[in-house]
Amino acid sequence: MTTPDKTALPTQSAPPELIAGTSFIGVPLMLTAMRCTLQYIVVPLILPVFSISSAFSPLANLSVGLFGIAVILYNLTRLWKSSWRTRYLLLSLLVVPFILVSMYFDFLALGS
């Protein structure tokens, strides 16, 4: 009769839903972080330091707004099969109008 080896440790791995959740959340979260960094740090704080914010800021904000809407659509397609679908859809329905209003005012500022 053989005795089990007490020195062997059982392998511990992450549950499948954690692994799938990480792959679902990783890229969308990184893209959202990039958009927020551009929109809330680079454009309002860093561009004025280099005195290029007055003419460039509305154009940069329009670009970041388009990028933000594209990121939201990408995130929706990635998260559609996960349990985050309804939460992210509701959050998107709240955020997209704010981005569109901001883009509208930036468009008006660009034209004047």
Summary of the structure (lengths in Angstrom):
residues: 112
radius of gyration: 22.0
end to end distance: 88.8
largest distance: 88.8
contacts: 263
relative contact order: 0.12
helix: 79%
strand: 0%
